[in-house]
Amino acid sequence: MFWKIRAASIAIVALLVCLPVLSLAAEGTTEEPSPQQRAYLEKIRALNWVEGPKTVEVVGNAQLVVPEGYLFLDQRETDKFLELNQNMSTGKEMMIAPKSLDWSAYISFAGEGYVKDDEKIDAAALLKALKEGTEQENEERRKRGWAPIHVAGWAVTPAYNTSTKRLEWATRLVGDGPGEAVNFFTKILGRRGYTTVILVSSPDGLMNAENALNKVLTGYAFKSGDTYAEWVPGDKVAEYGLAALVLGGAAAIATKKGLWGVIASALAASWKFIAAAVVGAGAWLRRAFSKKDA
């Protein structure tokens, strides 16, 4: 996530022309950032970063092992980071990313009960609903002076793994200009709710990022008593199934009453354009940390 802009990310960077980081110097050069860029860097550096290896507590009665070479932000610090990069936040997300910041992932938990996993998924109908909800929320982005986001289609169609109890899919997102980004979603089902992991990557870097994230997630687990297999009759059961998870969970229920604003807000908070703006800038972050340590 910091300042060498690689050729592969240029088209995606075009989606974030309003950010102050896009003209930063390439890695290995002596060019210094402008005052505006430096102010942005200082705000990023001032965040309370947790460096791995370290085990951290995460919402939903779970733990995450932050591996060596990775960074972590708690809910409060993640909220600051998202705002700095013109992304809406639910206030419940935690961020993990490699120090190179080539990609980033956002973890949150919804304690809405046990989600039954016996529902079939209509990918075409879900895509239509995602597009409609996102277009409604673009009005709020415009009010903030932010570029609108559009759902271009699936990068990976929704699929559920009965063994890992994970629902996964990826959407292609575009702005009003050229280029696109990918948000890869993982929903991990538990006894009392589900964990959402949003991976943000460039399209060409998705495979490597997904492989790296899967390794990180081997260090994530619900604690004993809260796993999906430990559900017992009498526990809270969610009012919806797998398909609604793609549309924002409980917010999807509101669509039955025509409350698109509810689902639109949920979708808007989920879309992320972080890595696109800062991919390849790890050298600047390493320099910032070395100065901070000194």
GUTORFI-275358 format. One record per residue (C-alpha): residue in three letters; x, y, z; residue number from 0. Coordinates in nm, 4 decimals, always signed. Each point is the difference from the previous one (the first is absolute). Layout:
! residues N
+---------+----------+----------+----------+-----+
: residuo :        x :        y :        z : num :
+---------+----------+----------+----------+-----+
:     ALA :        X :        Y :        Z : NUM :
...
+---------+----------+----------+----------+-----+
***
This chain:
! residues 294
+---------+----------+----------+----------+-----+
: residuo :        x :        y :        z : num :
+---------+----------+----------+----------+-----+
:     MET :  +0.0000 :  +0.0000 :  +0.0000 :   0 :
:     PHE :  +0.2615 :  +0.2675 :  -0.0336 :   1 :
:     TRP :  +0.1765 :  +0.1821 :  -0.2726 :   2 :
:     LYS :  +0.1542 :  -0.1680 :  -0.2999 :   3 :
:     ILE :  -0.2777 :  -0.0071 :  -0.2592 :   4 :
:     ARG :  +0.0522 :  -0.3055 :  -0.2153 :   5 :
:     ALA :  -0.1157 :  -0.0087 :  -0.3609 :   6 :
:     ALA :  -0.2468 :  -0.2760 :  +0.0809 :   7 :
:     SER :  -0.1824 :  +0.2280 :  +0.2439 :   8 :
:     ILE :  -0.0109 :  +0.3218 :  -0.2036 :   9 :
:     ALA :  -0.3461 :  -0.0630 :  -0.1430 :  10 :
:     ILE :  -0.1407 :  -0.0668 :  +0.3454 :  11 :
:     VAL :  +0.1694 :  +0.3026 :  +0.1477 :  12 :
:     ALA :  -0.1978 :  +0.2080 :  -0.2470 :  13 :
:     LEU :  -0.3052 :  -0.0807 :  +0.2094 :  14 :
:     LEU :  +0.1475 :  +0.1944 :  +0.2917 :  15 :
:     VAL :  +0.1360 :  +0.3160 :  -0.1595 :  16 :
:     CYS :  -0.1254 :  +0.2050 :  +0.2919 :  17 :
:     LEU :  +0.2400 :  -0.1617 :  +0.2472 :  18 :
:     PRO :  +0.3280 :  +0.1766 :  +0.0826 :  19 :
:     VAL :  +0.2148 :  -0.3113 :  -0.0457 :  20 :
:     LEU :  -0.0175 :  -0.0657 :  -0.3707 :  21 :
:     SER :  +0.3040 :  +0.1939 :  -0.1192 :  22 :
:     LEU :  +0.2409 :  -0.1222 :  +0.2616 :  23 :
:     ALA :  +0.3519 :  -0.0893 :  -0.1005 :  24 :
:     ALA :  +0.0957 :  -0.3423 :  -0.1276 :  25 :
:     GLU :  +0.1900 :  -0.2291 :  +0.2298 :  26 :
:     GLY :  +0.3734 :  +0.0612 :  -0.0086 :  27 :
:     THR :  -0.0202 :  +0.3660 :  -0.1028 :  28 :
:     THR :  +0.1026 :  +0.2946 :  +0.2168 :  29 :
:     GLU :  -0.3071 :  +0.2082 :  -0.0804 :  30 :
:     GLU :  -0.1749 :  +0.1224 :  +0.3132 :  31 :
:     PRO :  -0.3779 :  +0.0148 :  +0.0436 :  32 :
:     SER :  -0.1801 :  +0.3327 :  -0.0230 :  33 :
:     PRO :  -0.1275 :  +0.1699 :  +0.3180 :  34 :
:     GLN :  -0.3464 :  -0.1407 :  -0.0694 :  35 :
:     GLN :  +0.1358 :  -0.3493 :  -0.0491 :  36 :
:     ARG :  +0.2210 :  +0.0306 :  +0.3061 :  37 :
:     ALA :  -0.2991 :  +0.0992 :  +0.2128 :  38 :
:     TYR :  -0.1831 :  -0.3077 :  -0.1239 :  39 :
:     LEU :  +0.3034 :  -0.2202 :  +0.0749 :  40 :
:     GLU :  +0.0259 :  +0.1375 :  +0.3517 :  41 :
:     LYS :  -0.3653 :  -0.0803 :  +0.0687 :  42 :
:     ILE :  +0.0505 :  -0.3550 :  -0.1271 :  43 :
:     ARG :  +0.3207 :  -0.0446 :  +0.1975 :  44 :
:     ALA :  -0.1693 :  +0.1297 :  +0.3156 :  45 :
:     LEU :  -0.2515 :  -0.2847 :  -0.0018 :  46 :
:     ASN :  +0.0495 :  -0.2616 :  +0.2704 :  47 :
:     TRP :  +0.1398 :  -0.2772 :  -0.2221 :  48 :
:     VAL :  +0.0536 :  -0.3450 :  +0.1510 :  49 :
:     GLU :  +0.2893 :  -0.1874 :  -0.1585 :  50 :
:     GLY :  +0.0089 :  -0.3798 :  -0.0176 :  51 :
:     PRO :  +0.0699 :  -0.2550 :  +0.1184 :  52 :
:     LYS :  -0.2712 :  +0.0488 :  +0.2585 :  53 :
:     THR :  -0.3333 :  -0.1549 :  +0.0971 :  54 :
:     VAL :  -0.2828 :  +0.2514 :  +0.0291 :  55 :
:     GLU :  -0.3546 :  -0.0251 :  +0.1285 :  56 :
:     VAL :  -0.2644 :  +0.0683 :  -0.2643 :  57 :
:     VAL :  -0.3721 :  +0.0534 :  +0.0285 :  58 :
:     GLY :  -0.2272 :  -0.3024 :  +0.0079 :  59 :
:     ASN :  +0.1878 :  -0.1926 :  +0.2710 :  60 :
:     ALA :  +0.2862 :  -0.0823 :  -0.2321 :  61 :
:     GLN :  +0.3747 :  +0.0417 :  -0.0355 :  62 :
:     LEU :  +0.2240 :  +0.0877 :  -0.2925 :  63 :
:     VAL :  +0.3689 :  -0.0739 :  -0.0297 :  64 :
:     VAL :  +0.1695 :  +0.2952 :  -0.1727 :  65 :
:     PRO :  +0.2985 :  -0.1603 :  -0.1750 :  66 :
:     GLU :  +0.3457 :  +0.1488 :  -0.0219 :  67 :
:     GLY :  +0.0136 :  +0.2506 :  -0.2840 :  68 :
:     TYR :  -0.3619 :  +0.1078 :  +0.0527 :  69 :
:     LEU :  -0.1711 :  +0.3027 :  +0.1567 :  70 :
:     PHE :  -0.3264 :  +0.0240 :  +0.1928 :  71 :
:     LEU :  -0.2356 :  +0.2836 :  +0.0994 :  72 :
:     ASP :  -0.2800 :  -0.0282 :  +0.2564 :  73 :
:     GLN :  -0.3502 :  +0.1336 :  -0.0601 :  74 :
:     ARG :  +0.0694 :  +0.3584 :  +0.1003 :  75 :
:     GLU :  +0.3193 :  +0.0270 :  -0.2035 :  76 :
:     THR :  -0.1530 :  -0.1752 :  -0.3018 :  77 :
:     ASP :  -0.2823 :  +0.2533 :  +0.0037 :  78 :
:     LYS :  +0.2556 :  +0.2815 :  -0.0170 :  79 :
:     PHE :  +0.1866 :  -0.1704 :  -0.2823 :  80 :
:     LEU :  -0.3153 :  -0.0492 :  -0.2057 :  81 :
:     GLU :  -0.1043 :  +0.3630 :  +0.0437 :  82 :
:     LEU :  +0.3461 :  +0.1185 :  -0.1070 :  83 :
:     ASN :  -0.0446 :  -0.2001 :  -0.3201 :  84 :
:     GLN :  -0.3586 :  +0.1103 :  -0.0712 :  85 :
:     ASN :  -0.1662 :  -0.3281 :  +0.0898 :  86 :
:     MET :  -0.3099 :  -0.0325 :  +0.2145 :  87 :
:     SER :  +0.0281 :  -0.2112 :  +0.3119 :  88 :
:     THR :  -0.2364 :  -0.1949 :  +0.2203 :  89 :
:     GLY :  +0.2217 :  +0.0779 :  +0.2993 :  90 :
:     LYS :  +0.0275 :  -0.3739 :  +0.0650 :  91 :
:     GLU :  +0.2823 :  -0.0967 :  -0.2351 :  92 :
:     MET :  +0.3593 :  -0.0983 :  +0.0738 :  93 :
:     MET :  +0.2707 :  +0.0097 :  -0.2651 :  94 :
:     ILE :  +0.2858 :  -0.2362 :  -0.0779 :  95 :
:     ALA :  +0.2491 :  +0.0383 :  -0.2856 :  96 :
:     PRO :  +0.3534 :  -0.0976 :  -0.0983 :  97 :
:     LYS :  +0.2630 :  +0.2656 :  +0.0686 :  98 :
:     SER :  +0.0357 :  +0.0399 :  -0.3768 :  99 :
:     LEU :  -0.3693 :  +0.1025 :  +0.0075 : 100 :
:     ASP :  -0.0567 :  -0.1546 :  -0.3424 : 101 :
:     TRP :  -0.3422 :  -0.0997 :  +0.1343 : 102 :
:     SER :  -0.2046 :  +0.0492 :  +0.3136 : 103 :
:     ALA :  -0.2788 :  -0.1905 :  +0.1752 : 104 :
:     TYR :  -0.2762 :  +0.1204 :  +0.2334 : 105 :
:     ILE :  -0.1503 :  -0.2239 :  +0.2676 : 106 :
:     SER :  -0.3325 :  +0.0521 :  +0.1797 : 107 :
:     PHE :  -0.2545 :  -0.2114 :  +0.1863 : 108 :
:     ALA :  -0.3799 :  +0.0020 :  -0.0044 : 109 :
:     GLY :  -0.1608 :  -0.1745 :  +0.2969 : 110 :
:     GLU :  -0.3277 :  -0.0597 :  -0.1788 : 111 :
:     GLY :  -0.0278 :  -0.3661 :  +0.0827 : 112 :
:     TYR :  +0.0601 :  -0.3337 :  -0.1655 : 113 :
:     VAL :  -0.0360 :  +0.0222 :  -0.3793 : 114 :
:     LYS :  -0.1413 :  -0.3166 :  -0.1546 : 115 :
:     ASP :  +0.2111 :  -0.1105 :  -0.2952 : 116 :
:     ASP :  -0.2519 :  -0.2051 :  -0.1974 : 117 :
:     GLU :  -0.1092 :  +0.2763 :  -0.2394 : 118 :
:     LYS :  +0.0756 :  +0.0074 :  -0.3720 : 119 :
:     ILE :  +0.1508 :  +0.3186 :  -0.1429 : 120 :
:     ASP :  -0.1333 :  +0.1827 :  -0.3078 : 121 :
:     ALA :  +0.3118 :  +0.1910 :  -0.1109 : 122 :
:     ALA :  -0.1782 :  +0.1977 :  -0.2738 : 123 :
:     ALA :  -0.2715 :  +0.1285 :  +0.2341 : 124 :
:     LEU :  +0.2555 :  +0.0923 :  +0.2650 : 125 :
:     LEU :  +0.2116 :  +0.1938 :  -0.2486 : 126 :
:     LYS :  -0.3042 :  +0.2013 :  -0.1091 : 127 :
:     ALA :  -0.0806 :  +0.0876 :  +0.3626 : 128 :
:     LEU :  +0.3608 :  +0.0989 :  +0.0709 : 129 :
:     LYS :  +0.0054 :  +0.2357 :  -0.2961 : 130 :
:     GLU :  -0.3278 :  +0.1667 :  +0.0957 : 131 :
:     GLY :  +0.0942 :  +0.0469 :  +0.3649 : 132 :
:     THR :  +0.3429 :  +0.1409 :  -0.0831 : 133 :
:     GLU :  -0.1364 :  +0.2551 :  -0.2463 : 134 :
:     GLN :  -0.2371 :  +0.1311 :  +0.2654 : 135 :
:     GLU :  +0.2840 :  +0.0532 :  +0.2466 : 136 :
:     ASN :  +0.2089 :  +0.1919 :  -0.2556 : 137 :
:     GLU :  -0.2092 :  +0.3043 :  +0.0852 : 138 :
:     GLU :  +0.1573 :  +0.0015 :  +0.3453 : 139 :
:     ARG :  +0.3490 :  -0.0314 :  -0.1489 : 140 :
:     ARG :  -0.0666 :  +0.2967 :  -0.2287 : 141 :
:     LYS :  -0.1141 :  +0.2098 :  +0.2969 : 142 :
:     ARG :  +0.3361 :  -0.0671 :  +0.1618 : 143 :
:     GLY :  +0.1824 :  +0.0967 :  -0.3175 : 144 :
:     TRP :  +0.1109 :  -0.3599 :  -0.0609 : 145 :
:     ALA :  -0.0003 :  -0.1767 :  -0.3338 : 146 :
:     PRO :  -0.2899 :  -0.2439 :  -0.0545 : 147 :
:     ILE :  +0.0507 :  -0.3765 :  -0.0039 : 148 :
:     HIS :  -0.1689 :  -0.2396 :  -0.2411 : 149 :
:     VAL :  -0.0271 :  -0.3800 :  +0.0125 : 150 :
:     ALA :  +0.1241 :  -0.1314 :  -0.3352 : 151 :
:     GLY :  -0.0629 :  -0.3687 :  +0.0647 : 152 :
:     TRP :  +0.1356 :  -0.3064 :  +0.1737 : 153 :
:     ALA :  +0.3727 :  -0.0644 :  +0.0135 : 154 :
:     VAL :  -0.0853 :  -0.3223 :  +0.1837 : 155 :
:     THR :  -0.3597 :  -0.1235 :  +0.0173 : 156 :
:     PRO :  -0.1368 :  -0.0792 :  +0.3481 : 157 :
:     ALA :  +0.0808 :  -0.3519 :  +0.1225 : 158 :
:     TYR :  -0.0351 :  -0.1703 :  +0.3372 : 159 :
:     ASN :  +0.2510 :  -0.2499 :  +0.1407 : 160 :
:     THR :  -0.1810 :  -0.2464 :  +0.2257 : 161 :
:     SER :  +0.3272 :  -0.1193 :  +0.1562 : 162 :
:     THR :  +0.1422 :  +0.3368 :  +0.1055 : 163 :
:     LYS :  -0.3432 :  +0.1625 :  +0.0505 : 164 :
:     ARG :  +0.1077 :  +0.2896 :  -0.2166 : 165 :
:     LEU :  -0.1986 :  +0.1901 :  -0.2628 : 166 :
:     GLU :  +0.2244 :  +0.1785 :  -0.2502 : 167 :
:     TRP :  -0.0432 :  +0.2301 :  -0.2978 : 168 :
:     ALA :  +0.1700 :  +0.2968 :  -0.1639 : 169 :
:     THR :  -0.1384 :  +0.3083 :  -0.1743 : 170 :
:     ARG :  +0.1583 :  +0.2186 :  -0.2664 : 171 :
:     LEU :  -0.0348 :  +0.3687 :  +0.0839 : 172 :
:     VAL :  +0.0518 :  +0.2982 :  -0.2289 : 173 :
:     GLY :  -0.0141 :  +0.3769 :  +0.0341 : 174 :
:     ASP :  -0.1030 :  +0.2538 :  -0.2616 : 175 :
:     GLY :  +0.3431 :  -0.0238 :  -0.1623 : 176 :
:     PRO :  +0.1940 :  -0.2944 :  -0.1457 : 177 :
:     GLY :  +0.1265 :  -0.2934 :  +0.2042 : 178 :
:     GLU :  -0.1486 :  -0.2168 :  +0.2722 : 179 :
:     ALA :  +0.0678 :  -0.1544 :  +0.3407 : 180 :
:     VAL :  -0.1067 :  -0.3257 :  +0.1618 : 181 :
:     ASN :  -0.1571 :  -0.0586 :  +0.3399 : 182 :
:     PHE :  +0.0176 :  -0.3663 :  +0.1054 : 183 :
:     PHE :  -0.2446 :  -0.0960 :  +0.2768 : 184 :
:     THR :  +0.0222 :  -0.2902 :  +0.2425 : 185 :
:     LYS :  -0.2799 :  -0.0745 :  +0.2460 : 186 :
:     ILE :  +0.1061 :  -0.2406 :  +0.2748 : 187 :
:     LEU :  -0.3004 :  -0.1516 :  +0.1756 : 188 :
:     GLY :  -0.0023 :  -0.0483 :  +0.3766 : 189 :
:     ARG :  -0.2396 :  -0.1062 :  +0.2708 : 190 :
:     ARG :  -0.1203 :  +0.3500 :  +0.0907 : 191 :
:     GLY :  +0.0562 :  +0.1869 :  -0.3236 : 192 :
:     TYR :  +0.2539 :  +0.0374 :  -0.2774 : 193 :
:     THR :  +0.3293 :  +0.1695 :  -0.0683 : 194 :
:     THR :  +0.0454 :  +0.2067 :  -0.3161 : 195 :
:     VAL :  +0.3422 :  +0.0365 :  -0.1606 : 196 :
:     ILE :  +0.0321 :  +0.2465 :  -0.2907 : 197 :
:     LEU :  +0.3159 :  -0.0318 :  -0.2054 : 198 :
:     VAL :  +0.0883 :  +0.3039 :  -0.2108 : 199 :
:     SER :  +0.2320 :  -0.0562 :  -0.2943 : 200 :
:     SER :  +0.0689 :  +0.0975 :  -0.3569 : 201 :
:     PRO :  -0.1483 :  -0.2481 :  -0.2524 : 202 :
:     ASP :  +0.3389 :  -0.1249 :  -0.1127 : 203 :
:     GLY :  +0.1167 :  -0.0467 :  +0.3583 : 204 :
:     LEU :  -0.3114 :  -0.1812 :  +0.1227 : 205 :
:     MET :  +0.1343 :  -0.3556 :  -0.0241 : 206 :
:     ASN :  +0.3165 :  +0.0735 :  +0.1977 : 207 :
:     ALA :  -0.1921 :  +0.2075 :  +0.2531 : 208 :
:     GLU :  -0.2630 :  -0.2693 :  +0.0453 : 209 :
:     ASN :  +0.2665 :  -0.2669 :  +0.0560 : 210 :
:     ALA :  +0.1755 :  +0.2209 :  +0.2550 : 211 :
:     LEU :  -0.3251 :  +0.0799 :  +0.1805 : 212 :
:     ASN :  -0.0928 :  -0.3685 :  +0.0194 : 213 :
:     LYS :  +0.3284 :  -0.0621 :  +0.1808 : 214 :
:     VAL :  -0.0755 :  +0.2843 :  +0.2392 : 215 :
:     LEU :  -0.3482 :  -0.1395 :  +0.0673 : 216 :
:     THR :  +0.1490 :  -0.3289 :  +0.1175 : 217 :
:     GLY :  +0.0846 :  +0.2086 :  +0.3062 : 218 :
:     TYR :  -0.3633 :  +0.1075 :  +0.0467 : 219 :
:     ALA :  -0.2504 :  -0.2073 :  +0.1942 : 220 :
:     PHE :  -0.3064 :  +0.0313 :  +0.2167 : 221 :
:     LYS :  +0.0787 :  -0.0982 :  +0.3559 : 222 :
:     SER :  -0.1343 :  -0.3222 :  +0.1482 : 223 :
:     GLY :  -0.3741 :  +0.0182 :  +0.0441 : 224 :
:     ASP :  -0.0573 :  +0.2403 :  -0.2885 : 225 :
:     THR :  +0.0771 :  -0.2138 :  -0.3056 : 226 :
:     TYR :  -0.2693 :  -0.0806 :  -0.2546 : 227 :
:     ALA :  -0.0017 :  -0.3680 :  +0.0988 : 228 :
:     GLU :  -0.0781 :  +0.0883 :  +0.3630 : 229 :
:     TRP :  -0.3447 :  +0.1452 :  -0.0694 : 230 :
:     VAL :  -0.2716 :  -0.1533 :  +0.2160 : 231 :
:     PRO :  -0.3804 :  +0.0271 :  -0.0170 : 232 :
:     GLY :  -0.1087 :  +0.3138 :  +0.1820 : 233 :
:     ASP :  +0.2819 :  +0.2146 :  -0.1371 : 234 :
:     LYS :  -0.0960 :  +0.3068 :  -0.1988 : 235 :
:     VAL :  -0.0557 :  -0.0722 :  -0.3699 : 236 :
:     ALA :  +0.0355 :  +0.2735 :  -0.2635 : 237 :
:     GLU :  -0.3086 :  +0.1011 :  -0.1983 : 238 :
:     TYR :  +0.1800 :  -0.0582 :  -0.3290 : 239 :
:     GLY :  +0.2261 :  -0.2419 :  -0.1831 : 240 :
:     LEU :  +0.3086 :  +0.0070 :  -0.2201 : 241 :
:     ALA :  -0.1409 :  +0.2191 :  -0.2785 : 242 :
:     ALA :  -0.0780 :  +0.2855 :  +0.2377 : 243 :
:     LEU :  +0.3600 :  -0.0031 :  +0.1245 : 244 :
:     VAL :  +0.1105 :  +0.1198 :  -0.3423 : 245 :
:     LEU :  -0.2374 :  +0.2949 :  +0.0319 : 246 :
:     GLY :  +0.1084 :  +0.1137 :  +0.3431 : 247 :
:     GLY :  -0.1632 :  -0.2454 :  +0.2400 : 248 :
:     ALA :  -0.2833 :  +0.1527 :  +0.2036 : 249 :
:     ALA :  -0.0122 :  +0.3005 :  -0.2337 : 250 :
:     ALA :  -0.1215 :  -0.2290 :  -0.2754 : 251 :
:     ILE :  -0.3181 :  -0.0701 :  +0.1945 : 252 :
:     ALA :  -0.0886 :  +0.3668 :  -0.0325 : 253 :
:     THR :  -0.0237 :  -0.0321 :  -0.3779 : 254 :
:     LYS :  -0.3157 :  -0.2042 :  +0.0439 : 255 :
:     LYS :  -0.1541 :  +0.3198 :  +0.1371 : 256 :
:     GLY :  +0.1519 :  +0.2173 :  -0.2714 : 257 :
:     LEU :  +0.2570 :  +0.1558 :  +0.2333 : 258 :
:     TRP :  +0.2823 :  +0.0209 :  -0.2523 : 259 :
:     GLY :  +0.1708 :  +0.2700 :  +0.2038 : 260 :
:     VAL :  +0.0780 :  -0.2562 :  +0.2696 : 261 :
:     ILE :  +0.1635 :  -0.2465 :  -0.2334 : 262 :
:     ALA :  +0.1696 :  +0.2784 :  -0.1950 : 263 :
:     SER :  +0.1666 :  +0.1264 :  +0.3165 : 264 :
:     ALA :  +0.1153 :  -0.3492 :  +0.0893 : 265 :
:     LEU :  +0.1448 :  -0.0526 :  -0.3474 : 266 :
:     ALA :  +0.1690 :  +0.3386 :  -0.0082 : 267 :
:     ALA :  +0.1803 :  -0.0735 :  +0.3253 : 268 :
:     SER :  +0.1221 :  -0.3303 :  -0.1400 : 269 :
:     TRP :  +0.1539 :  +0.1242 :  -0.3262 : 270 :
:     LYS :  +0.3680 :  +0.0855 :  +0.0360 : 271 :
:     PHE :  +0.2405 :  +0.1797 :  -0.2341 : 272 :
:     ILE :  +0.2979 :  +0.0029 :  +0.2338 : 273 :
:     ALA :  +0.2661 :  -0.2155 :  -0.1605 : 274 :
:     ALA :  -0.0544 :  +0.1598 :  -0.3378 : 275 :
:     ALA :  +0.1185 :  +0.3356 :  +0.1271 : 276 :
:     VAL :  +0.3030 :  -0.1157 :  +0.1897 : 277 :
:     VAL :  +0.1092 :  -0.3272 :  -0.1583 : 278 :
:     GLY :  +0.3739 :  -0.0292 :  -0.0450 : 279 :
:     ALA :  +0.0802 :  +0.2725 :  +0.2515 : 280 :
:     GLY :  +0.1470 :  -0.2248 :  +0.2663 : 281 :
:     ALA :  +0.3396 :  +0.1688 :  -0.0245 : 282 :
:     TRP :  -0.1445 :  +0.3249 :  +0.1318 : 283 :
:     LEU :  -0.1709 :  -0.1767 :  +0.2881 : 284 :
:     ARG :  +0.3206 :  -0.1825 :  +0.0938 : 285 :
:     ARG :  +0.1812 :  +0.3344 :  -0.0030 : 286 :
:     ALA :  -0.2724 :  +0.1531 :  +0.2170 : 287 :
:     PHE :  +0.0233 :  -0.2844 :  +0.2517 : 288 :
:     SER :  +0.3778 :  +0.0127 :  +0.0126 : 289 :
:     LYS :  -0.0150 :  +0.3724 :  +0.0824 : 290 :
:     LYS :  -0.2679 :  -0.0670 :  +0.2603 : 291 :
:     ASP :  +0.2084 :  -0.2741 :  +0.1630 : 292 :
:     ALA :  +0.3078 :  +0.2237 :  -0.0014 : 293 :
+---------+----------+----------+----------+-----+
***
